[in-house]
Amino acid sequence: MTSAFLSVALLFISLCTADGYKQFQVDRCVFNSTDPKGIEYIYSHYHNKLEYVRFSSSVGKYVGYTEYGVKQAAYFNNDTAVLSRRRAQKFRYCQHNIRLDNNQTVCAAAKPQARLHSETPPAGGHPAMLVCSIYDFYPKLIRVTWHRDGKEVTSDVTSTDELADGDWYYQIHSHLEYTPRSGEKISCVVEHASLKEPLVTDWDPSMPESERNKIAIGASGLILGLILSLAGFIYYKSKARGRILVPSN
């Protein structure tokens, strides 16, 4: 699970200009794990921001995207030395850097904290809405999904972007509008590089959140009242023992 959220492109750009035109090449390592099978090396040629030819390790040769690029691809593909050099880049350039990047990301990762609560849905929609708020996670890349009775929900779900807290951590909020059903199980599932397995938070519909808050507040007040009553009783008894009774004549 850790490596599933480390999809990164390692870039190396070489740039040259001539008479106002820009010509540059980009090396990229795109990966979702440190397994060589999950790594793709891409080498692209651009002219004025337009990619016209590319080598991809997944294809094993150059592919052209413009008339000129097709000619260039044919030229490069006929040169065995050029192809061998590009094919070797996946192992020479990508695997070493990916291993370093993977270790640094995992060491710096912060596990997310999830909170699930209900809110009043917008007018005209479903009668109920849940909000899954995820806080204090790093790195930024995260996946939040809703599951209903074990199946992923793909409709009536909206999410904010990853929001920076200003302290290197991020937060995100996902909303699910739905029509409640008796006996159902709804869960918010979070996948992140810091987690070995998904973080699952289940919704308890047995009591509305407002009622739970009222009970919590009432219980806190009752406990505080008992404490104050006990303190008053102890104070009264200590004062009573300290009095000196003077007999009357």
NUKE-225982 format. One line per 5 residues: number of its first residue (from 1); their letters; for each residue x, y, z of C-alpha. Coordinates in nm, 3 decimals, padded with zeros to 5 digits. Layout:
<pts>
NUM) a) X Y Z ~ ...
</pts>
This chain:
<pts>
1) mtsaf) 00.000 00.000 00.000 ~ 00.287 00.236 00.075 ~ 00.421 00.231 -00.278 ~ 00.076 00.261 -00.438 ~ 00.069 00.634 -00.368
6) lsval) 00.419 00.727 -00.475 ~ 00.336 00.789 -00.841 ~ 00.607 01.040 -00.923 ~ 00.775 01.173 -01.235 ~ 01.146 01.237 -01.190
11) lfisl) 01.239 01.502 -01.445 ~ 01.556 01.606 -01.619 ~ 01.520 01.886 -01.875 ~ 01.773 02.006 -02.130 ~ 01.688 02.330 -02.311
16) ctadg) 01.822 02.521 -02.608 ~ 01.688 02.818 -02.803 ~ 01.747 02.945 -03.155 ~ 01.589 03.247 -03.323 ~ 01.299 03.255 -03.074
21) ykqfq) 01.217 02.882 -03.098 ~ 01.256 02.652 -02.798 ~ 01.379 02.298 -02.830 ~ 01.404 02.081 -02.519 ~ 01.416 01.721 -02.405
26) vdrcv) 01.265 01.573 -02.088 ~ 01.364 01.252 -01.908 ~ 01.086 01.111 -01.687 ~ 01.056 00.817 -01.452 ~ 00.690 00.736 -01.387
31) fnstd) 00.628 00.472 -01.121 ~ 00.382 00.337 -00.865 ~ 00.626 00.104 -00.690 ~ 00.996 00.023 -00.672 ~ 00.931 -00.297 -00.867
36) pkgie) 01.097 -00.267 -01.211 ~ 00.770 -00.383 -01.369 ~ 00.598 -00.075 -01.226 ~ 00.854 00.171 -01.367 ~ 00.829 00.347 -01.702
41) yiysh) 01.112 00.555 -01.845 ~ 01.002 00.826 -02.092 ~ 01.230 01.047 -02.301 ~ 01.048 01.322 -02.494 ~ 01.150 01.585 -02.750
46) yhnkl) 00.957 01.913 -02.755 ~ 00.949 02.205 -02.996 ~ 00.773 02.517 -02.866 ~ 00.591 02.313 -02.599 ~ 00.473 02.054 -02.854
51) eyvrf) 00.593 01.696 -02.799 ~ 00.682 01.557 -03.140 ~ 00.867 01.233 -03.059 ~ 00.897 01.010 -02.753 ~ 01.082 00.701 -02.635
56) sssvg) 00.897 00.488 -02.379 ~ 01.045 00.185 -02.206 ~ 00.696 00.030 -02.206 ~ 00.691 00.041 -02.586 ~ 01.064 -00.018 -02.629
61) kyvgy) 01.111 00.227 -02.916 ~ 01.048 00.583 -03.033 ~ 00.702 00.699 -03.140 ~ 00.636 01.016 -03.342 ~ 00.341 01.249 -03.286
66) teygv) 00.389 01.491 -03.577 ~ 00.497 01.447 -03.938 ~ 00.849 01.547 -03.846 ~ 00.833 01.336 -03.528 ~ 00.742 01.023 -03.724
71) kqaay) 01.052 01.073 -03.941 ~ 01.268 01.127 -03.633 ~ 01.126 00.816 -03.467 ~ 01.208 00.605 -03.772 ~ 01.561 00.746 -03.777
76) fnndt) 01.621 00.672 -03.405 ~ 01.463 00.325 -03.422 ~ 01.704 00.227 -03.699 ~ 02.001 00.312 -03.477 ~ 02.058 00.014 -03.244
81) avlsr) 02.307 00.212 -03.033 ~ 02.049 00.484 -02.963 ~ 01.781 00.229 -02.870 ~ 02.017 00.036 -02.642 ~ 02.119 00.354 -02.463
86) rraqk) 01.757 00.459 -02.405 ~ 01.649 00.113 -02.290 ~ 01.932 00.109 -02.036 ~ 01.818 00.442 -01.887 ~ 01.527 00.274 -01.710
91) frycq) 01.769 00.081 -01.492 ~ 02.058 00.330 -01.479 ~ 01.861 00.649 -01.422 ~ 01.518 00.549 -01.287 ~ 01.561 00.261 -01.044
96) hnirl) 01.837 00.428 -00.840 ~ 01.653 00.759 -00.802 ~ 01.318 00.595 -00.736 ~ 01.463 00.390 -00.452 ~ 01.604 00.704 -00.290
101) dnnqt) 01.282 00.901 -00.342 ~ 01.072 00.615 -00.206 ~ 01.277 00.590 00.114 ~ 01.268 00.965 00.176 ~ 00.891 00.985 00.122
106) vcaaa) 00.810 00.692 00.350 ~ 01.034 00.823 00.630 ~ 00.870 01.167 00.619 ~ 00.513 01.037 00.586 ~ 00.254 01.136 00.846
111) kpqar) -00.051 00.918 00.902 ~ -00.392 01.078 00.841 ~ -00.659 01.119 01.108 ~ -01.020 01.068 00.993 ~ -01.342 01.208 01.143
116) lhset) -01.689 01.117 01.022 ~ -01.996 01.332 01.089 ~ -02.335 01.419 00.939 ~ -02.447 01.751 00.794 ~ -02.766 01.891 00.648
121) ppagg) -02.762 01.819 00.272 ~ -02.833 02.084 00.009 ~ -03.200 02.141 -00.074 ~ -03.337 01.923 -00.351 ~ -03.088 01.640 -00.302
126) hpaml) -03.079 01.329 -00.088 ~ -03.223 01.344 00.265 ~ -02.888 01.273 00.435 ~ -02.521 01.367 00.393 ~ -02.204 01.242 00.557
131) vcsiy) -01.872 01.424 00.567 ~ -01.540 01.244 00.606 ~ -01.269 01.490 00.715 ~ -00.907 01.375 00.699 ~ -00.641 01.580 00.878
136) dfypk) -00.265 01.600 00.936 ~ -00.133 01.379 00.657 ~ 00.183 01.400 00.445 ~ 00.269 01.360 00.160 ~ -00.012 01.532 -00.028
141) lirvt) -00.127 01.243 -00.245 ~ -00.423 01.061 -00.086 ~ -00.731 00.862 -00.192 ~ -01.064 00.884 -00.011 ~ -01.355 00.658 -00.107
146) whrdg) -01.696 00.568 00.035 ~ -01.815 00.210 00.078 ~ -02.175 00.106 00.131 ~ -02.232 -00.252 00.245 ~ -01.885 -00.341 00.121
151) kevts) -01.919 -00.186 -00.225 ~ -01.751 00.136 -00.336 ~ -01.988 00.428 -00.396 ~ -01.911 00.623 -00.713 ~ -02.211 00.858 -00.738
156) dvtst) -02.322 01.154 -00.523 ~ -01.967 01.192 -00.389 ~ -01.777 01.521 -00.390 ~ -01.441 01.606 -00.240 ~ -01.231 01.913 -00.183
161) delad) -00.875 01.940 -00.308 ~ -00.593 01.859 -00.068 ~ -00.571 02.174 00.143 ~ -00.235 02.284 00.287 ~ -00.239 02.363 00.659
166) gdwyy) 00.074 02.578 00.635 ~ 00.275 02.338 00.854 ~ 00.368 02.078 00.588 ~ 00.049 01.883 00.660 ~ -00.268 01.858 00.451
171) qihsh) -00.640 01.805 00.500 ~ -00.923 01.697 00.272 ~ -01.301 01.666 00.308 ~ -01.522 01.421 00.119 ~ -01.905 01.443 00.109
176) leytp) -02.153 01.163 00.047 ~ -02.520 01.239 -00.018 ~ -02.743 00.934 00.028 ~ -03.082 00.797 00.123 ~ -03.055 00.594 00.447
181) rsgek) -03.151 00.227 00.447 ~ -03.218 00.012 00.751 ~ -02.926 -00.208 00.857 ~ -02.677 -00.068 00.606 ~ -02.306 -00.011 00.673
186) iscvv) -02.137 00.302 00.539 ~ -01.761 00.351 00.567 ~ -01.506 00.615 00.473 ~ -01.189 00.450 00.340 ~ -00.857 00.635 00.328
191) ehasl) -00.551 00.514 00.137 ~ -00.218 00.690 00.187 ~ 00.155 00.625 00.157 ~ 00.194 00.626 00.537 ~ -00.057 00.343 00.584
196) keplv) 00.024 -00.026 00.547 ~ -00.348 -00.090 00.499 ~ -00.648 00.139 00.435 ~ -00.785 00.343 00.723 ~ -01.156 00.252 00.756
201) tdwdp) -01.398 00.465 00.958 ~ -01.753 00.330 00.996 ~ -02.060 00.549 01.039 ~ -02.285 00.472 01.337 ~ -02.639 00.577 01.243
206) smpes) -02.796 00.447 01.565 ~ -02.826 00.799 01.704 ~ -02.814 01.141 01.538 ~ -02.498 01.334 01.612 ~ -02.695 01.617 01.775
211) ernki) -02.849 01.371 02.021 ~ -02.511 01.220 02.101 ~ -02.377 01.569 02.171 ~ -02.668 01.645 02.402 ~ -02.611 01.324 02.596
216) aigas) -02.239 01.393 02.621 ~ -02.300 01.746 02.748 ~ -02.563 01.625 02.996 ~ -02.336 01.350 03.127 ~ -02.050 01.596 03.170
221) glilg) -02.277 01.834 03.364 ~ -02.399 01.554 03.589 ~ -02.047 01.441 03.670 ~ -01.939 01.799 03.743 ~ -02.240 01.848 03.972
226) lilsl) -02.157 01.532 04.166 ~ -01.797 01.642 04.208 ~ -01.900 01.986 04.338 ~ -02.158 01.831 04.576 ~ -01.899 01.589 04.713
231) agfiy) -01.648 01.871 04.760 ~ -01.908 02.078 04.945 ~ -01.997 01.788 05.173 ~ -01.633 01.722 05.260 ~ -01.578 02.091 05.330
236) ykska) -01.885 02.103 05.559 ~ -01.775 01.793 05.754 ~ -01.425 01.928 05.804 ~ -01.563 02.257 05.936 ~ -01.804 02.077 06.167
241) rgril) -01.522 01.870 06.322 ~ -01.321 02.186 06.383 ~ -01.589 02.360 06.592 ~ -01.552 02.378 06.975 ~ -01.875 02.329 07.166
246) vpsn) -01.903 02.555 07.475 ~ -02.161 02.427 07.736 ~ -02.417 02.683 07.856 ~ -02.464 02.761 08.229
</pts>
